[in-house]
């Protein structure tokens, strides 16, 4: 399936994460992961909320804690969100975007098309009740659900599978545009210091003859010049790189 651009609904969801409407300000959603694995909790508190849910949760906590959103800066609001575990992790972010695109195309949501390792009755029932909580970066990009894509085949909605710097973990980013030898992607990262969370970046294709992404220019550094996502790629190149959901590979 040839995809040249994202739907307007999908772009709206992405913009919602980048420009959360809080205290009459536009606040970029910070990163938060559910390290306690309590998937049955409210999804806004386990890193799996959509933009509207996250906005509502912040406003509730601000009221409870008497935190003045209107008189706080964007950075102060982000700090408040992280203090109370409100944000989005990499797979929750990508899953909501993909689900929006699937819906725009009249297709089933991810929980109905992905293959999961745990298929006992309890697990299947739990997934029926939850839209994205049981979808991980590995689930989206493993061999059961995706196919490897060459650099010259990359298109919007392709994913970047990355072995995390943290042992045993995975990270995921999503391609949003391919133009003029530049691949624009977006992800929610725990790294990048106070610039963590949802962020756009690019890979500039400077070596057309190489499939090794280390040979390309990654424009995604923190204020100290550290390129976290490229380091994640280089942690295990053999099992990292571009992937496409099988439903988009026909």
N, C-alpha and C positions, 0 to 999 in steps of 0.2 A: 504494500500500500504506500503510494507516494504521498508524502505530507510536506507541504511547502511552508505552512504557517500554522500557528495555533488559532483556535476559535476565539471569538471575542469574549465568550463566557470564561474561557480558560485564562485569557489575559487579565480579565477582571479579578479572578481569584488571586493570581500572582500579585497584582497591584494591591489587593486587599492586605496581603501579608507585608508588603513593603511600606504601605501607607495606612497602618492601623489608625483609625480615627479616635484619638484619646485626648481629652482635655483641649479640644479644638486645635490639635496638632497632628501631624503625620508622623507616626512612630514605626520604625522598622522592627519587625518581630524578632525578638531574641531567640536563641537556641535553648531548648530544654529537652532532656531525655528522661524517660521513666526508668531509672536505674533499679527501682525496687520491683519491677515487673508486675505491678498491680494493674493488669489490663482491664479489670472490671470497674476501676474508678472512673470518675468523670473524665472524658477524653481531653478536655482542656487542661487538666492537671497531670496528664501523662504524656504530654508532647504530641498530641494527635488532633488538636482542635483546628477547625477552619477559622478564617479571619473574623467572621461575625461572632462565633462562640468565644474566641479569645478576647475580643473587645468587651463583650458582656461580662466575662469572668473578671477582667481587670477592674471594671467599674464596680462590680460587687465587692471585690476585696478592698478597693479604694474607699468605699463607703464604710465597710466594717472597720478598717484600720484608720479611718479619718485621714486619708491621704488625699491631698488637694491636687487633682490632676490638672486643673486649669492653671494653677500657679507653679507647676513643676515643668522642668525642661524635658526634652526628649530623652536625654541620657538618664535623668532622674527617674523617669517613668520606666525605662528599660531596666534599671537597677531594681526598682520596686517589683517588676514582673519576675525577674530572675530570683529575687528573694523568696517569692511565694510560689515558685515553680510553674510559671505561666510562660509558655513559649511553644516552639514546634521543633521536633527532631527531623532528621533528614528524610526518613522514610514516610513519616506522617505528612510532611510537606509535599513530597513527590506524589504520594498516593492521592491526596486531595486534588492535585492538578490533573493527574491522569484520569481520575474518576469524572472530573468535570468535562474533560475532552471526550471521554467515552460516551457520556450522556449526551453531549452536543452532537455526536455522530449516531445517536440512536442505538448504542451498543450496551451490553451488560456491564455492570460495575466490576471492579477488580476482584472482589471477594467471590464472585461467581465464575470468573474465568481463570484465576490463578490456581496452580496446584500447590497444595500444602503438604508438609512432611507428616504432620500429625492429623490423622483422619479418623480418630475414634469418635464415637457418637457425641461425647461431651464437647470435644473440640469443634466439631461441625456445628453443633447447636450454638456454641458461644460465638462463632463467626457469623452466624445468621443475625445475631443481635448487634453486632459491632461492624461498622463500615470499614474502618481502616486500622483499628487497634492491633490486629493480628498480622499486619503486613509489615515485613521487615525489609531492609535494604537487600539482604541476601535473597529473600523470597522473590522480590521483583526482578532480580538480575541473575538468578541461578539458571542452570541449563534446562530445568523443567519449564521455565516460564519465559525465557528470552533466548535470543540467538546473538552470536558475536557479529559485529559490524565493522567492515574496513573503514579506514579514515575517509576514503573518497566516496563512501556510501552514506555518511552521516546526514541525518535530517532532523527537523524538530520532532520532539517527543522521544528521541533516542535517549538512553540513559548512560551515565558513566559509572561503571562499577569500580569501586576502590577498596582495596584492603586497608583497613584502618591502621593508623600508627599504633593504636591500642590493640594488643594481641587478641586474635580471635574475633575482632569486630569488622564491620563493613560500613562503608559510607556510600552515598549515592547522590549524584547530581543529575539534572535534566537539561537537555539541549532545547533551547527556545528559538534559535535562529542560526542559519548557516549562510554566510554571505561574504564574498570577496576574500576567500581564504581565511575567514575568521569564524570560529564556532563559539557562539554565545551560549553560556549555560548558567543555571541558577541552582542554588542549593542552600540548605540550612546547616551551618557548621558550628561546632562547639569551639573551634579554634578562632584565630584572628583577634584575640584579646577582647577589648571592649567593642570591637566591630563584629563580634560573633552573631550568629543568626542568619536570616535570609539575606542573600547577597548575589548579585549578578557578577559574572566575570567572563573571560574569553580565553580561548586557545588560538593563537595565531599560527597558521600553518606556514612555517618558514622553510621546511624541508619536505618537499613534495614526494621525494623518493623514499621516505622512511615511514613505517607504520608505528615505530616506537615513539610514544608521546613525549618521551624525555628529550627527543630531538626537536620538539616544537616549543614555541614560546607561550608559557602559561602566565597570564596576566591576573594574578590572584595572590598578592602579597599583603602581609600585615604592615603595620607602621614601622616595624623593624626590618622589613624586607624579607621576611620568612614566607615561603610558599608552601603552606601546609598541605593543600590538596595534591600538589605535584609530588610531595614526599609520600603521601598515602599511595599514589599510583606506583611509585618506585619501591614501595615496601614489598609488593609482589606483582610484578608486571605480567606474569603468565596468567594470573587470574583477575586482572584488572583491564579496563578499557571500555570501549563502546558496546552497548547491548541494546537490542530492540525487542520489545514485547512481541511474543509470537503472533498475537492477534493483529499486530501492525505489519508483520513480515510477509503476509500473503501477497 
